Amino acid sequence: MPSIDLQTSTGLETFAYTLSTPTNASADKIVTGLPTVLFVHPVYVTSAIFHPIFADTKLRRFNLMTMDLRGHGHTSATVNDSYGREVAAHDVLGLVDALKISACHVVGISMGANIALQMAAIAPEKVLSLFLLSPSPQTEPIESLEGRQEIYECWASAFQDADSGMDECAMADAMLGVAQLAYGDNKTSFTKALGSATYDAAVQNWSPSEEALSVMRTVSVEFFQVNCDDEDVKDKGDLYASASLSRIESTTPILVVHCSEDIIYPRSSAEELCTLLRRAELDVDLVSLDGAPHFGNATHPDETNAMLYSFLTANSSSFQDVGPAQLRVTSPFLEELKRCGFMEDENQNDSDDSD
């Protein structure tokens, strides 16, 4: 995965990123004249969660780009107590500027959806549309915060006794918690391989030192506490304040996607967000991804891709310049996923498996 040095709030930092064009899985510049779509991943996982999108021949008619956020994947950028949506949004906008992209469509999943919304508030001229799947609500449910804290505590306890090595039972509990939050009971070849890739990157980033464990808590627990009712932790800005939302261009199309089997955010949370956006006089629609868990794009890729393609074609003024789809494209994440056990022809849901 390529990397790039960006000037950020914490100095010069290195970020892993991927840029794919219609004919090049790992390009160093966009194809001029084609719309560009930027993807922002959710917590725990890496950019590889977007493999089904980057492997889709219709969606690869666009320039597609993504990056590993701080504390995730192959990015080595510093994570400190100030890290939150605003820092993350500036990081992603820094990549947009570095690659000389004037404006792009932005797709975000869960945490990534809120970073995408923050980008539109900071630099509205750079965001052409927003596709927000499972965005965090105005107030984070207490069950969500407790679950995220429990995952962190299981992970941290796995490294509590340095002399005895990693506690595999505690680690298994942590990874099971992540899988349940992200995928519910859905298991496919892709989600299993993504889980393995997630684990490999997380061990590198979040263990075994206290400093590394602090990084995990910052990105996976404290990042979400900004939405809670506890005034002691609401210190990183209020994205949902009317003043913030009013900075977003009123003509920016926004699609909020609620995953019907999401165990942490009910449909009412998505409806509440849409109400806030409409009060700010923004153009927003709400749709449901039926049968999908929190990270629904990973378990229901065909439905998600079709929904995204329809949204992009309807809201891309330069779509007429997009050429025909290639007969076959290669995802930049395929080889990594294959090393983690991914079988391209076996990506069916096997939630009834006994193992």
DRENMARTI-353678 format. One record per residue (C-alpha): residue in one letter; residue number from 1; x, y, z negated. Coordinates in steps of 0.02 Angstrom, whole numbers, plus 32768, in hexadecimal, padded with zeros to 4 digits. Layout:
N
 rest  nr east north   up
    A NUM    X     Y    Z
...
//
This chain:
355
 rest  nr east north   up
    M   1 8000  8000 8000
    P   2 804D  80A8 8031
    S   3 806E  812D 7FAE
    I   4 8076  81E9 7FB1
    D   5 80BA  826D 7F3A
    L   6 803E  82F4 7F0B
    Q   7 8053  8391 7EA4
    T   8 7FD4  8381 7E16
    S   9 7FA6  83C6 7D6B
    T  10 802A  8354 7D1F
    G  11 80B0  837D 7D9E
    L  12 80EA  831A 7E34
    E  13 8095  8270 7E2D
    T  14 8090  81D6 7E9D
    F  15 7FEB  818E 7EDA
    A  16 7FC8  80F1 7F3F
    Y  17 7F52  8111 7FCF
    T  18 7F0E  80C1 806E
    L  19 7EDB  8112 8111
    S  20 7E8D  80A9 819B
    T  21 7E5B  80E1 8249
    P  22 7DF6  807F 82C9
    T  23 7E91  8027 830B
    N  24 7F0D  8032 827B
    A  25 7EF0  7FE3 81D0
    S  26 7F7C  8049 8181
    A  27 7F8F  80F0 81D8
    D  28 7FF1  8189 81A3
    K  29 7F7A  8208 81EE
    I  30 7EC4  8213 8220
    V  31 7E84  820B 82D2
    T  32 7E59  82BF 82F8
    G  33 7DA4  82DB 8328
    L  34 7D5F  8245 82C9
    P  35 7D00  825C 8226
    T  36 7D63  8229 818C
    V  37 7D17  81CB 80FA
    L  38 7D6C  81CB 804F
    F  39 7D48  8143 7FCF
    V  40 7D5E  8155 7F12
    H  41 7D62  80B2 7EB1
    P  42 7D13  808B 7E07
    V  43 7D6A  8064 7D63
    Y  44 7DCF  7FC3 7D48
    V  45 7DE4  7F93 7DFF
    T  46 7E55  7FCF 7E8B
    S  47 7E32  8016 7F37
    A  48 7E23  7F63 7F73
    I  49 7D6C  7F69 7F3F
    F  50 7D51  7FC1 7FE5
    H  51 7D92  7F2E 804B
    P  52 7CE6  7F02 8093
    I  53 7CD3  7FB5 80D1
    F  54 7D81  7FBE 811E
    A  55 7D5F  7F15 8172
    D  56 7CBA  7F50 81BE
    T  57 7CCA  7F72 8279
    K  58 7C42  7FF8 8279
    L  59 7C89  8058 81E6
    R  60 7D38  804D 822D
    R  61 7CFC  80BD 82B9
    F  62 7D26  8147 823B
    N  63 7DC7  8176 81E4
    L  64 7DBD  811F 813A
    M  65 7E2A  814C 80A6
    T  66 7E38  8125 7FED
    M  67 7EB5  812E 7F5D
    D  68 7ED7  80D7 7EB9
    L  69 7EA8  814E 7E2C
    R  70 7F19  8170 7D98
    G  71 7F2B  80D9 7D28
    H  72 7EF1  8063 7DB1
    G  73 7F3F  7FF6 7E36
    H  74 7FE5  802A 7E7E
    T  75 7FDC  80E1 7E49
    S  76 8060  8115 7DCA
    A  77 8020  81C5 7DA3
    T  78 801D  81FB 7CEC
    V  79 7F80  81E4 7C84
    N  80 7F72  8256 7BED
    D  81 7EE8  8293 7B79
    S  82 7EAF  8316 7BF6
    Y  83 7E82  8296 7C7A
    G  84 7DCE  829B 7CB1
    R  85 7D61  82BF 7D47
    E  86 7DAC  8367 7D6E
    V  87 7E61  8329 7D70
    A  88 7E2D  8292 7DD7
    A  89 7DCD  82FF 7E52
    H  90 7E63  8372 7E69
    D  91 7ED1  82D9 7E87
    V  92 7E61  829A 7F12
    L  93 7E50  8347 7F5E
    G  94 7F0E  8350 7F5B
    L  95 7F15  82B5 7FC9
    V  96 7E96  8302 8040
    D  97 7F03  839D 8050
    A  98 7FA5  8339 8061
    L  99 7F5D  82D6 80F3
    K 100 7F22  8379 8143
    I 101 7E6A  834C 8140
    S 102 7DFC  83E6 8146
    A 103 7D5F  8391 8105
    C 104 7D1C  82E1 80EC
    H 105 7C89  8279 80B7
    V 106 7CA1  8234 8007
    V 107 7C66  818B 7FC6
    G 108 7C75  8165 7F0C
    I 109 7C4A  80CE 7EA2
    S 110 7C1A  80E5 7DEB
    M 111 7CA9  814D 7DA0
    G 112 7CDE  8173 7E52
    A 113 7C32  81BA 7E78
    N 114 7C45  823B 7DEF
    I 115 7CF4  8267 7E2A
    A 116 7CA9  827F 7ED8
    L 117 7C25  82F3 7E92
    Q 118 7CAB  8352 7E34
    M 119 7D0D  8366 7ED7
    A 120 7C75  83B6 7F27
    A 121 7C67  8430 7E95
    I 122 7D20  845F 7E9D
    A 123 7D37  8469 7F5A
    P 124 7C8B  8467 7FAD
    E 125 7CD4  8494 8055
    K 126 7D35  83F0 805A
    V 127 7CA1  837C 8038
    L 128 7C2C  835A 80CA
    S 129 7BB9  82DE 8073
    L 130 7BAF  8275 7FD5
    F 131 7B81  81BC 7FCA
    L 132 7B75  8196 7F10
    L 133 7B5D  80E1 7EDB
    S 134 7B3A  80C0 7E22
    P 135 7B6F  816E 7DE6
    S 136 7B80  818C 7D2B
    P 137 7AE8  81E4 7CE2
    Q 138 7AE3  828A 7C87
    T 139 7AE6  822D 7BE1
    E 140 7B4A  818B 7BDC
    P 141 7AE0  8101 7B8B
    I 142 7B22  80CC 7AE2
    E 143 7B1E  8016 7B1D
    S 144 7B93  8045 7BAB
    L 145 7C0E  809B 7B37
    E 146 7C0A  800B 7ABD
    G 147 7C27  7F8E 7B48
    R 148 7CBA  7FF0 7B8E
    Q 149 7D05  7FFF 7AE0
    E 150 7CF0  7F44 7AC3
    I 151 7D4A  7F1D 7B66
    Y 152 7DD8  7F8E 7B31
    E 153 7DE3  7F40 7A84
    C 154 7DE9  7E90 7ACE
    W 155 7E72  7EC6 7B45
    A 156 7ED7  7F1C 7ABD
    S 157 7EC7  7E87 7A47
    A 158 7F10  7E17 7ACE
    F 159 7FB6  7E72 7AB5
    Q 160 7FAB  7E8C 79F9
    D 161 8030  7E0A 79CC
    A 162 80C9  7E29 7A38
    D 163 8126  7D93 79EF
    S 164 809D  7D18 7A1F
    G 165 8082  7D5C 7ACE
    M 166 7FDB  7D85 7B1D
    D 167 7F3E  7D41 7AC9
    E 168 7EEB  7CED 7B5D
    C 169 7E42  7CDC 7B07
    A 170 7E38  7D97 7AE4
    M 171 7E70  7DBC 7B96
    A 172 7DEA  7D47 7BDB
    D 173 7D67  7DA4 7B74
    A 174 7DA2  7E4B 7BB9
    M 175 7D9E  7E0F 7C6E
    L 176 7CF3  7DBF 7C54
    G 177 7CB2  7E64 7C11
    V 178 7CF2  7EC0 7CAB
    A 179 7CA3  7E3F 7D1F
    Q 180 7BFB  7E47 7CC7
    L 181 7BF8  7F05 7CCB
    A 182 7C2C  7F0C 7D82
    Y 183 7BDA  7E75 7DD3
    G 184 7B5C  7E2C 7D58
    D 185 7B41  7D76 7D84
    N 186 7B7A  7D8D 7E38
    K 187 7C17  7D30 7E6A
    T 188 7C5F  7D2A 7F19
    S 189 7D08  7D00 7F61
    F 190 7D25  7DBA 7F71
    T 191 7CF7  7DEA 7EBE
    K 192 7D61  7D5B 7E7B
    A 193 7DF8  7D93 7EE0
    L 194 7DDA  7E48 7EB2
    G 195 7DD4  7E13 7DFB
    S 196 7E7D  7DBF 7E0E
    A 197 7EC7  7E58 7E64
    T 198 7E7B  7EC6 7DDD
    Y 199 7ECB  7E5D 7D55
    D 200 7F77  7E62 7DA6
    A 201 7F73  7F20 7DB5
    A 202 7F29  7F39 7D07
    V 203 7FB0  7ED2 7CB3
    Q 204 8031  7F41 7D07
    N 205 7FD9  7FE2 7CD6
    W 206 7F89  7FBD 7C2E
    S 207 7FFF  7F4E 7BCB
    P 208 8054  7F27 7B5B
    S 209 808D  7FCC 7B0B
    E 210 801F  8042 7AA3
    E 211 803A  80C6 7B27
    A 212 7FF9  8053 7BB0
    L 213 7F63  8021 7B48
    S 214 7F3F  80D9 7B2D
    V 215 7F37  80ED 7BEA
    M 216 7EB3  8066 7BF4
    R 217 7E4A  80B6 7B6C
    T 218 7E55  8160 7BC0
    V 219 7E1D  8124 7C6B
    S 220 7D9F  80A0 7C36
    V 221 7D51  80E6 7B97
    E 222 7D77  819E 7B7A
    F 223 7D56  81CA 7C30
    F 224 7C9E  819E 7C12
    Q 225 7C8D  81EF 7B67
    V 226 7C7E  8298 7BB9
    N 227 7BCA  8264 7BDF
    C 228 7B9D  8233 7B2D
    D 229 7B43  8295 7AA6
    D 230 7BDA  829D 7A32
    E 231 7C17  8352 7A36
    D 232 7CC2  831B 79F7
    V 233 7CEB  82C7 7A9C
    K 234 7C94  8339 7B19
    D 235 7D32  8398 7B41
    K 236 7D51  8380 7BFB
    G 237 7CCC  83EA 7C4A
    D 238 7C15  83CF 7C71
    L 239 7BFF  8398 7D25
    Y 240 7B42  839B 7D15
    A 241 7B36  844E 7CD9
    S 242 7AD2  84B8 7D53
    A 243 7B68  852A 7D6D
    S 244 7BD1  8497 7DA8
    L 245 7B4D  844C 7E1A
    S 246 7B24  84F5 7E65
    R 247 7BD3  84FC 7EAF
    I 248 7BAA  8469 7F22
    E 249 7B73  849E 7FD0
    S 250 7AB6  8497 7FD9
    T 251 7AC0  844A 8087
    T 252 7B2D  83B7 804F
    P 253 7AC8  8317 8066
    I 254 7ACB  82AA 7FCA
    L 255 7A91  81F5 7FBE
    V 256 7A84  81A7 7F11
    V 257 7A81  80E9 7F15
    H 258 7A3C  808D 7E7E
    C 259 7A69  7FD5 7E6F
    S 260 79CB  7F7E 7E33
    E 261 7A24  7EFE 7DC6
    D 262 7A9B  7F7B 7D74
    I 263 7AA8  7F48 7CBD
    I 264 7AE8  7FF0 7C7D
    Y 265 7A8F  8077 7CE2
    P 266 79D1  8064 7CFB
    R 267 7978  80B3 7D8E
    S 268 793C  813E 7D1A
    S 269 79F3  8178 7D0D
    A 270 79FE  8189 7DC9
    E 271 7957  81E4 7DCD
    E 272 7994  825B 7D45
    L 273 7A30  8282 7DA9
    C 274 79C9  82A4 7E45
    T 275 795B  831A 7DE2
    L 276 79F4  837C 7DA8
    L 277 7A36  8386 7E59
    R 278 798F  83C1 7E9E
    R 279 7984  8446 7E17
    A 280 7A28  8487 7E5D
    E 281 79CF  848C 7F07
    L 282 7A38  83FF 7F4F
    D 283 7A03  8388 7FD9
    V 284 79F8  82DE 7F84
    D 285 79A2  8238 7FA5
    L 286 7998  819E 7F36
    V 287 7996  80EC 7F78
    S 288 79A2  8041 7F28
    L 289 7A1D  7FB6 7F4F
    D 290 79AE  7F23 7F23
    G 291 79F7  7E93 7EC1
    A 292 7A9F  7EE7 7EAC
    P 293 7B02  7EFD 7E09
    H 294 7B64  7F97 7DD3
    F 295 7BEE  7F85 7E56
    G 296 7B6C  7F56 7ED9
    N 297 7BDA  7F7A 7F6F
    A 298 7C49  7EE7 7F3D
    T 299 7BBD  7E67 7F2C
    H 300 7B49  7EA9 7FB4
    P 301 7BC2  7EE8 8039
    D 302 7B52  7ECF 80D1
    E 303 7AC3  7F33 8086
    T 304 7B38  7FBA 8043
    N 305 7B96  7FCB 80E7
    A 306 7AF6  7FDA 814C
    M 307 7AB4  805E 80D5
    L 308 7B58  80BF 80DB
    Y 309 7B66  80B5 8198
    S 310 7AB5  80F7 81AD
    F 311 7AD9  8186 8134
    L 312 7B7C  81B6 8188
    T 313 7B39  81B3 8239
    A 314 7AA5  821C 8205
    N 315 7B15  829E 81B2
    S 316 7BAF  82A6 8222
    S 317 7BA5  8335 829D
    S 318 7C39  82EE 82FD
    F 319 7BF5  823C 8307
    Q 320 7BE0  8251 83C2
    D 321 7C9E  8252 83CD
    V 322 7CAB  81A7 837A
    G 323 7CDD  811E 83F3
    P 324 7C92  806F 83FE
    A 325 7CB5  7FF3 8374
    Q 326 7D4C  7F82 8385
    L 327 7D25  7ECA 839C
    R 328 7D8E  7EA4 8302
    V 329 7DE6  7F0B 827E
    T 330 7E5E  7EDC 81F3
    S 331 7E45  7F19 8142
    P 332 7EE1  7F61 80EF
    F 333 7EB0  7F00 8052
    L 334 7E9C  7E55 80A1
    E 335 7F49  7E0F 8080
    E 336 7F49  7E43 7FC9
    L 337 7E9E  7DF4 7FB0
    K 338 7ED3  7D54 8009
    R 339 7F64  7D45 7F90
    C 340 7EE2  7D4C 7F06
    G 341 7E7B  7CBF 7F52
    F 342 7E04  7D1C 7FC6
    M 343 7DB9  7CB1 804F
    E 344 7D6A  7D1D 80D7
    D 345 7CEC  7C99 810B
    E 346 7CB5  7C6E 805B
    N 347 7C76  7D15 801D
    Q 348 7BC9  7CD7 7FEF
    N 349 7B7D  7CF0 7F44
    D 350 7B9F  7C58 7ED7
    S 351 7B55  7C98 7E34
    D 352 7B12  7BEB 7E0D
    D 353 7BBF  7B9E 7E05
    S 354 7BE0  7B49 7D60
    D 355 7C92  7B8D 7D5A
//
